[in-house]
Amino acid sequence: MNTVDSNISTMTFGEISEKLMRCRIKKEAVLEVLNLRLKRQEELKNEVEVLLKSQALLQEVAKEVQSKLSVKIDSIVNLGLATCFGNEYKFELRYVSARGKTEVEFVLLKDGREIDPLNQNGGGLVDVLCFCLRVAVYNISRTGNVIVLDEPFKYVSKGLRDRTAELLHTLSERLGIQFIEVTHVQELVEHSDRQLAVKKVDGVSYVQ
């Protein structure tokens, strides 16, 4: 007879009943905890499924927004590049997922090859590119219809200045934006709808 049997054999019926009752209570408590954990596990599983579905929905919405955003920005920038430089350059937005978030890259192509606009000599490519990006962003988030330009296109070569004036007129008509320019570029002055000349005499500026 082992030790447990010996202990039981020396216990009274009442002690055995009490011991069995305590064991039953412990068992019921363990089963209750187990059931609660299983229930919580099922709840967590359902929550994960909802989160995954929500994430998928948000990703689809984000892709749609990105696509529409790209179309709006790309079209304006490429219009500017085509007006000033013909079909030599093409601009596009690229979305890259990195470190748990989406980043945007501005890509400029020449003859199908990606290039750095800062390494392009002459012609004011960066000037035109930055202007078009500014107008595109303004057009998406604008609260008015007026943009003030301080010495725009001053780095554009003389042979392309008439094209920048054409670009201003085209964007103004298509987007409903009024451009107010402060400029010394004669071609922009000549192609503007209205001119106001400012002349300084003895340190005082006069509008003519």
C-alpha positions as CSV (number, residue, x, y, z in Angstrom):
1,M,0.0,0.0,0.0
2,N,1.5,3.4,-1.0
3,T,1.6,6.6,1.1
4,V,-1.5,8.1,-0.5
5,D,-3.5,4.9,0.2
6,S,-2.2,4.9,3.7
7,N,-3.4,8.5,4.2
8,I,-6.8,7.7,2.8
9,S,-7.2,4.6,4.9
10,T,-6.7,6.6,8.1
11,M,-9.2,9.3,7.0
12,T,-12.7,9.3,8.1
13,F,-15.6,9.3,5.6
14,G,-16.3,13.0,6.4
15,E,-12.6,14.0,5.7
16,I,-12.6,12.1,2.5
17,S,-15.9,13.8,1.4
18,E,-14.4,17.2,2.3
19,K,-11.2,16.5,0.3
20,L,-13.2,15.4,-2.7
21,M,-15.3,18.6,-2.4
22,R,-12.2,20.7,-2.4
23,C,-10.8,18.8,-5.4
24,R,-14.1,19.3,-7.3
25,I,-14.1,23.1,-6.5
26,K,-10.5,23.4,-7.7
27,K,-11.4,21.5,-10.9
28,E,-14.4,23.8,-11.5
29,A,-12.2,26.8,-10.9
30,V,-9.6,25.6,-13.4
31,L,-12.3,24.8,-16.0
32,E,-13.8,28.2,-15.5
33,V,-10.4,29.9,-16.1
34,L,-9.8,27.6,-19.1
35,N,-13.2,28.5,-20.6
36,L,-12.6,32.2,-20.0
37,R,-9.2,32.0,-21.8
38,L,-10.7,30.0,-24.7
39,K,-13.4,32.6,-25.0
40,R,-10.8,35.4,-24.9
41,Q,-8.8,33.6,-27.5
42,E,-11.8,33.4,-29.8
43,E,-12.5,37.1,-29.2
44,L,-8.9,38.0,-30.1
45,K,-9.1,35.8,-33.2
46,N,-12.2,37.7,-34.3
47,E,-10.5,41.1,-33.5
48,V,-7.5,40.1,-35.6
49,E,-9.7,39.2,-38.5
50,V,-11.5,42.5,-38.3
51,L,-8.2,44.4,-38.1
52,L,-6.8,42.5,-41.1
53,K,-10.0,43.2,-43.1
54,S,-9.8,46.9,-42.1
55,Q,-6.1,47.0,-43.1
56,A,-6.9,45.5,-46.5
57,L,-9.7,48.1,-47.0
58,L,-7.5,51.0,-45.9
59,Q,-4.8,49.8,-48.3
60,E,-7.2,49.7,-51.2
61,V,-8.5,53.2,-50.3
62,A,-4.9,54.4,-50.0
63,K,-4.0,53.0,-53.4
64,E,-7.1,54.7,-55.0
65,V,-6.1,58.0,-53.4
66,Q,-2.5,57.6,-54.5
67,S,-3.6,56.8,-58.0
68,K,-5.9,59.9,-58.2
69,L,-3.2,62.1,-56.6
70,S,-0.6,60.8,-59.1
71,V,-2.8,61.6,-62.0
72,K,-3.4,65.2,-60.8
73,I,0.2,65.9,-60.1
74,D,1.7,64.0,-63.0
75,S,-0.6,65.7,-65.5
76,I,0.2,69.2,-64.4
77,V,4.0,68.6,-64.2
78,N,4.1,66.8,-67.5
79,L,2.1,69.6,-69.1
80,G,4.7,72.1,-68.0
81,L,7.6,70.0,-69.2
82,A,6.0,69.3,-72.5
83,T,5.2,73.0,-73.0
84,C,8.7,74.1,-72.3
85,F,10.9,71.2,-73.5
86,G,8.7,69.2,-75.8
87,N,8.7,65.4,-75.2
88,E,12.2,65.3,-73.9
89,Y,11.3,64.7,-70.2
90,K,8.6,62.8,-68.3
91,F,7.7,63.1,-64.6
92,E,6.0,60.5,-62.4
93,L,5.3,59.8,-58.7
94,R,6.3,56.5,-57.3
95,Y,5.1,55.1,-54.0
96,V,7.4,53.0,-52.0
97,S,6.5,51.0,-48.9
98,A,9.3,51.1,-46.4
99,R,9.6,50.8,-42.6
100,G,5.8,50.3,-42.2
101,K,4.9,53.5,-44.1
102,T,4.5,54.7,-47.7
103,E,7.0,57.1,-49.0
104,V,6.7,59.2,-52.2
105,E,9.5,59.6,-54.7
106,F,9.6,62.2,-57.5
107,V,11.1,60.7,-60.6
108,L,12.3,62.5,-63.7
109,L,12.9,60.5,-66.9
110,K,14.8,61.4,-70.0
111,D,14.6,59.0,-73.0
112,G,13.2,56.4,-70.5
113,R,16.1,56.7,-68.1
114,E,15.9,58.1,-64.6
115,I,17.9,61.3,-64.2
116,D,18.8,63.9,-61.5
117,P,17.4,67.3,-62.6
118,L,20.1,69.0,-60.6
119,N,22.7,67.6,-63.0
120,Q,21.1,68.9,-66.1
121,N,22.8,72.0,-67.5
122,G,21.0,75.1,-68.6
123,G,17.4,75.6,-69.7
124,G,16.0,76.1,-66.3
125,L,14.7,72.6,-66.0
126,V,14.7,72.7,-62.1
127,D,12.9,76.1,-62.3
128,V,10.1,74.8,-64.4
129,L,9.8,71.5,-62.5
130,C,9.6,73.2,-59.1
131,F,7.0,75.7,-60.4
132,C,4.8,72.9,-61.8
133,L,5.0,70.9,-58.6
134,R,4.1,74.0,-56.6
135,V,1.1,74.6,-58.8
136,A,0.1,70.9,-58.6
137,V,0.2,70.8,-54.8
138,Y,-1.7,74.2,-54.6
139,N,-4.3,72.9,-57.0
140,I,-5.0,69.9,-54.8
141,S,-5.1,71.7,-51.4
142,R,-6.0,75.3,-52.4
143,T,-8.4,77.6,-50.6
144,G,-8.2,80.3,-53.1
145,N,-7.4,80.9,-56.8
146,V,-4.4,83.3,-56.7
147,I,-0.7,82.5,-56.7
148,V,1.9,85.2,-56.4
149,L,5.1,84.5,-58.2
150,D,8.3,86.3,-57.3
151,E,10.7,86.4,-60.2
152,P,9.5,83.1,-61.8
153,F,11.5,81.3,-64.5
154,K,14.6,83.6,-64.0
155,Y,16.9,80.6,-64.7
156,V,15.1,79.6,-67.9
157,S,17.1,80.3,-71.0
158,K,16.0,83.2,-73.2
159,G,14.9,80.9,-76.0
160,L,12.4,79.2,-73.7
161,R,10.8,82.2,-72.0
162,D,8.0,82.6,-74.5
163,R,7.1,79.0,-73.7
164,T,6.9,79.7,-70.0
165,A,4.6,82.5,-70.7
166,E,2.4,80.1,-72.7
167,L,2.5,77.7,-69.8
168,L,1.2,80.3,-67.4
169,H,-1.7,81.1,-69.7
170,T,-2.5,77.4,-70.1
171,L,-2.5,76.6,-66.4
172,S,-4.5,79.7,-65.6
173,E,-7.2,78.7,-68.0
174,R,-7.3,75.0,-67.2
175,L,-7.1,75.3,-63.4
176,G,-8.9,78.6,-62.9
177,I,-5.8,80.2,-61.2
178,Q,-4.8,83.8,-61.4
179,F,-1.0,84.3,-61.4
180,I,0.4,87.6,-60.2
181,E,4.0,87.9,-61.2
182,V,6.8,90.2,-60.0
183,T,9.3,89.9,-62.8
184,H,12.0,91.6,-64.8
185,V,11.7,89.0,-67.6
186,Q,10.5,91.0,-70.6
187,E,8.8,88.0,-72.3
188,L,6.6,87.4,-69.3
189,V,5.7,91.1,-69.2
190,E,4.8,91.2,-72.8
191,H,2.5,88.1,-72.6
192,S,0.7,89.1,-69.4
193,D,-2.9,90.2,-69.5
194,R,-2.2,93.3,-67.5
195,Q,1.0,95.1,-66.5
196,L,1.8,97.5,-63.7
197,A,5.2,99.0,-63.8
198,V,6.9,100.1,-60.6
199,K,9.6,102.7,-60.8
200,K,11.8,103.9,-57.9
201,V,12.6,107.7,-57.8
202,D,14.8,109.1,-55.0
203,G,14.1,105.9,-52.9
204,V,10.3,106.1,-53.4
205,S,8.5,103.5,-55.5
206,Y,5.8,104.7,-57.9
207,V,3.3,102.5,-59.8
208,Q,2.8,103.5,-63.4
